[in-house]
Amino acid sequence: MDVFSDLIRGVRAHGSLFGSSPLSPPWALHFVDGVPLTLCTVLTGACWIVPEHRPPEPLRARETIVVRGPATFAFVDEIGTRAEPIAYGEHCATPERGGTRHRRGWNDCGGDAGDGRGATALIVGAYPVRGEISRRLLDALPVVLRVDAGGTADPVLDHLAAKVAADTPGQRVVLDRLLDWMLVCTLREWFDRPGGEPPAWWAAQRDPVVGDALRLLHAEPAAPWTVSSLADRTGVSRSTLAKRFADLVGEPPLTYLTRWRMTLAADLLAEREAATVAEIARAVGYSDPFAFSAAFKRIRGVSPSEFRRTGTVVPERPAGPPSRPPGAMLPVIPAPPPVVRVRS
């Protein structure tokens, strides 16, 4: 299990909002739920995204944009559009209240598609992000990222466009899985963008030594790892592993392991209500529940029992400098960081 696969496994499309028929100006879609992650691709035409508290950005055909919540955002035909915003997103944020909402066109947005000239077609998918594991992935992303047309996601987009236009049995599952595939391709391309600053764990995965060590820690997090045993498994000396790991990941191997174990434990505490703290401790590699509780409080800021009782999510203490920049219909806050673009 590589780090990226581990972090993204809790990010699954389930209850996504799709539209395929052309939207003719003027139009405005306001996504109001503030879901953790939203992916949008322009199939045809062009539009603008207007994120809350950020300046508008143009979107052209076959460009993809990913927005990290909880801020809301809108898509409009042009800045200052005269269209009345249509609120969307209820079924995206709460899939149990309706599942995938497949709309063969947002015809209630006003306007007449006519011959389609000047019209825009969008694919939008909202992701509920479950658990602390996947939140570590979100922490590596800016508020808004975009990937230009012509990349590895283009063949997936072609499949999506064809399936959105159909209405066949099993379509909800097919659309959701294609959207997941689209998200993976988009994030990989953005992390690998020329001149980018991906999170430390992304670059470290490709190192022949540190990459192997990370895969071992993620595959066997409860194993009784020491730096020596990890070095033996990766085929290098203890000192070589310790230095290369710290240089590339930004923290020592066992510090990384402790933080990862506490992330796993946080999800287990929330998911396994009947399990005792001692059972959770053993599941993540601690034979002593008191040592586990002390480590959990040191990393997460609250005890395991308090975390389970209150559901409080306390951010982990940073191990080093942040790996990402800090974070209309809506007001614009002066001097925000620029949106990152990828050019193929």
C-alpha positions in Angstrom: 0.0 0.0 0.0 1.6 3.3 -1.1 0.9 6.5 0.8 -1.3 8.1 -1.8 -3.5 5.0 -2.2 -3.9 4.8 1.6 -4.9 8.4 1.9 -7.3 8.5 -0.9 -9.2 5.3 -0.1 -11.7 7.2 2.0 -12.4 9.6 -0.8 -15.2 8.0 -2.9 -17.9 9.5 -5.0 -21.3 8.5 -3.6 -24.1 10.8 -4.4 -22.6 13.0 -7.0 -24.4 15.7 -9.1 -24.0 15.5 -12.8 -25.2 17.7 -15.6 -24.7 17.2 -19.3 -27.1 19.3 -21.4 -25.8 22.8 -22.5 -26.3 25.8 -20.2 -27.0 28.9 -22.3 -26.2 32.3 -20.9 -27.1 33.8 -18.6 -26.8 31.1 -15.9 -25.4 30.7 -12.4 -25.0 27.6 -10.2 -24.3 28.1 -6.6 -22.9 25.0 -4.7 -24.0 25.7 -1.2 -23.0 22.6 0.9 -19.3 23.3 1.4 -18.4 19.6 1.0 -14.8 18.7 1.6 -13.9 18.2 -2.0 -15.6 19.0 -5.3 -14.3 18.2 -8.8 -15.6 20.0 -11.9 -14.7 19.6 -15.6 -15.9 21.8 -18.4 -17.0 19.5 -21.2 -17.7 22.3 -23.7 -17.8 26.0 -23.7 -16.4 28.1 -20.9 -17.3 29.6 -17.6 -16.0 31.2 -14.4 -15.6 29.7 -10.9 -16.3 32.1 -8.1 -15.0 30.7 -4.8 -16.0 32.2 -1.5 -13.4 34.7 -0.3 -11.3 34.3 -3.5 -11.1 36.0 -6.8 -13.0 34.5 -9.8 -11.1 32.3 -12.2 -11.9 31.5 -15.8 -12.4 27.8 -16.9 -12.1 26.7 -20.5 -13.2 23.5 -22.3 -11.8 20.3 -20.8 -10.1 22.0 -17.9 -10.6 20.5 -14.5 -10.7 22.2 -11.2 -10.8 20.8 -7.6 -12.2 22.9 -4.8 -11.5 22.1 -1.1 -14.2 22.9 1.3 -15.8 24.0 3.5 -16.1 27.3 1.6 -18.9 27.5 -1.0 -18.5 28.5 -4.6 -20.4 29.2 -7.8 -20.1 28.6 -11.5 -21.3 31.4 -13.7 -21.4 32.2 -17.4 -19.6 35.5 -16.8 -18.7 37.8 -14.0 -21.6 40.0 -13.2 -24.1 37.7 -14.8 -27.7 38.8 -14.6 -28.8 35.2 -13.9 -30.4 34.5 -10.5 -28.1 31.9 -8.8 -29.6 28.4 -8.5 -28.6 26.6 -5.3 -27.3 23.1 -5.8 -25.6 20.5 -3.6 -28.1 19.1 -1.1 -27.9 15.6 -2.5 -24.1 15.8 -2.9 -23.4 16.4 0.7 -26.0 13.9 2.0 -26.1 10.9 -0.4 -28.3 9.0 2.1 -31.0 11.5 1.1 -31.1 10.6 -2.5 -27.8 9.1 -3.8 -26.4 10.1 -7.1 -28.4 12.9 -8.6 -28.2 12.5 -12.4 -29.6 15.5 -14.2 -29.6 15.3 -17.9 -29.3 19.1 -18.0 -29.8 21.9 -15.5 -32.8 23.2 -17.5 -34.2 25.0 -14.5 -31.3 27.5 -14.7 -33.1 29.5 -17.3 -32.2 30.3 -20.9 -32.7 28.2 -23.9 -30.0 25.8 -25.2 -31.2 26.3 -28.7 -28.6 25.2 -31.2 -26.0 25.1 -28.4 -23.9 28.0 -29.6 -22.3 29.8 -26.7 -23.5 27.0 -24.3 -21.5 25.3 -21.6 -21.7 21.7 -20.3 -20.2 20.8 -16.9 -19.5 17.6 -15.0 -19.5 18.2 -11.3 -18.9 15.6 -8.5 -18.9 16.3 -4.8 -17.0 14.1 -2.4 -17.9 13.5 1.3 -14.5 12.8 2.9 -14.7 10.2 5.7 -12.3 9.9 8.5 -8.9 11.3 9.6 -6.9 9.3 7.1 -8.3 11.1 4.0 -8.1 14.5 5.8 -4.3 14.1 5.6 -4.7 14.2 1.8 -6.9 17.3 1.9 -4.3 19.0 4.1 -1.9 18.6 1.2 -4.2 20.5 -1.3 -4.7 24.2 -1.8 -8.2 25.6 -1.7 -8.4 25.6 -5.5 -6.3 23.7 -7.9 -6.7 23.2 -11.6 -5.3 21.0 -14.4 -5.3 22.0 -18.0 -6.7 19.9 -20.9 -4.5 17.3 -22.6 -3.3 15.3 -19.6 -3.8 11.8 -18.4 -7.4 12.5 -17.3 -8.6 13.2 -20.8 -9.5 9.6 -21.7 -11.4 9.3 -18.5 -13.3 12.5 -19.3 -14.3 11.0 -22.6 -15.8 8.0 -20.8 -17.6 10.3 -18.3 -19.1 12.4 -21.1 -20.4 9.4 -22.8 -21.9 7.8 -19.7 -23.5 11.0 -18.4 -25.4 11.3 -21.7 -26.8 7.8 -21.3 -29.5 6.4 -19.0 -28.8 2.7 -18.4 -29.0 0.3 -15.5 -26.1 0.6 -13.0 -25.3 4.1 -14.2 -24.9 5.6 -10.7 -22.2 3.1 -9.9 -20.4 3.6 -13.2 -20.5 7.4 -12.9 -19.2 7.4 -9.4 -16.3 5.1 -10.2 -15.4 7.1 -13.3 -15.4 10.2 -11.2 -13.1 8.6 -8.7 -10.7 7.7 -11.6 -10.9 11.3 -12.8 -10.0 12.6 -9.4 -7.0 10.3 -9.0 -5.7 11.3 -12.4 -6.2 15.0 -11.7 -4.4 14.9 -8.3 -1.5 12.8 -9.6 -1.0 15.3 -12.5 -1.2 18.2 -10.1 1.3 16.7 -7.7 3.7 16.0 -10.6 3.3 19.5 -12.2 6.6 21.1 -13.3 7.9 23.4 -10.6 5.4 22.3 -8.1 5.8 21.7 -4.4 4.1 18.4 -3.7 3.8 17.2 -0.1 6.9 15.5 1.2 5.3 12.0 1.2 4.5 12.3 -2.5 8.1 12.8 -3.6 9.5 10.4 -1.0 7.4 7.5 -2.5 9.7 7.5 -5.5 12.9 7.2 -3.6 14.0 3.5 -3.8 14.8 3.4 -0.1 12.3 5.7 1.5 9.6 4.7 -0.8 10.0 1.1 0.3 10.1 2.1 4.0 6.8 4.1 3.6 5.1 1.2 1.9 6.2 -1.1 4.7 4.9 1.3 7.4 1.6 1.6 5.6 1.2 -2.1 4.9 2.1 -3.2 8.4 1.5 -0.2 10.8 1.0 -2.5 13.9 4.4 -4.3 13.4 7.0 -3.8 16.1 9.1 -1.6 13.9 12.5 -0.2 14.9 14.8 1.8 12.6 17.1 -1.2 12.5 14.3 -3.6 11.4 13.0 -1.2 8.9 16.5 -0.7 7.5 17.0 -4.4 7.2 13.8 -4.7 5.2 14.8 -1.9 2.9 18.4 -3.2 2.4 20.3 -0.3 3.8 22.1 0.6 7.0 20.3 2.1 9.9 22.0 5.5 9.6 21.3 5.7 5.8 17.6 5.0 6.3 17.3 7.5 9.2 19.0 10.3 7.2 17.3 9.7 3.9 13.9 9.3 5.5 14.3 12.5 7.6 15.6 14.5 4.6 12.8 13.5 2.3 9.8 13.1 4.6 10.7 15.8 7.1 10.7 13.7 10.2 12.3 10.4 11.5 10.8 7.1 10.5 9.4 6.2 14.0 7.9 9.7 14.4 6.1 9.3 11.1 4.9 5.9 12.2 3.5 7.2 15.5 1.6 10.0 13.7 0.2 7.5 11.2 -0.8 5.1 13.9 -2.7 7.9 15.7 -4.5 8.7 12.5 -5.5 5.1 12.1 -6.5 5.0 15.7 -8.7 8.1 15.4 -10.7 6.4 12.6 -11.0 3.1 14.6 -12.2 5.0 17.7 -15.0 6.5 15.6 -15.9 3.4 13.6 -15.6 0.7 16.2 -17.8 2.0 19.0 -17.8 -1.4 20.8 -14.1 -1.7 20.9 -12.2 -0.8 24.0 -9.3 1.6 24.0 -7.0 -1.4 24.8 -8.3 -3.1 21.7 -7.7 -0.1 19.5 -4.2 0.2 21.0 -3.4 -3.4 20.0 -4.8 -2.8 16.5 -2.3 0.0 15.9 0.7 -1.7 17.5 0.6 -0.9 21.2 0.5 -3.6 23.8 0.2 -1.0 26.6 -3.0 1.0 26.4 -1.5 3.7 28.7 1.4 4.2 26.4 -1.1 4.4 23.5 -3.3 6.9 25.3 -0.2 9.1 26.1 0.9 9.0 22.5 -2.6 9.8 21.2 -3.0 12.8 23.4 0.5 14.1 22.5 -0.3 13.9 18.8 -4.0 14.5 18.6 -4.4 16.9 21.6 -7.1 14.9 23.4 -7.3 11.5 25.0 -8.7 8.6 23.1 -11.8 8.5 25.3 -12.4 12.2 24.9 -12.0 12.0 21.2 -14.5 9.2 21.0 -17.0 10.9 23.3 -16.9 14.4 21.7 -15.9 13.6 18.2 -13.4 16.5 18.5 -10.9 16.7 15.7 -7.7 18.3 16.8 -5.2 18.9 14.1 -1.9 17.1 14.4 1.0 19.0 15.6 3.0 19.9 12.5 6.2 18.0 12.0 7.8 20.8 9.9 7.0 23.6 7.6 3.6 23.4 5.8 3.6 21.5 2.5 1.0 23.7 0.9 0.2 27.4 0.7 -2.3 28.8 3.2 -5.4 29.1 2.1 -18.9 37.6 -7.3 -21.8 37.0 -5.8 -19.4 36.7 -3.0 -16.9 39.3 -1.6 -13.2 39.0 -2.4 -10.6 39.1 0.3 -7.5 41.1 -0.8 -4.2 39.4 -1.9 -5.1 35.7 -1.9 -2.5 33.2 -3.1 -2.7 32.5 -6.9 -4.5 29.4 -8.2 -1.9 26.9 -9.4 -2.1 25.8 -13.0 -0.7 22.7 -14.8 0.3 23.0 -18.4 0.8 19.7 -20.2 
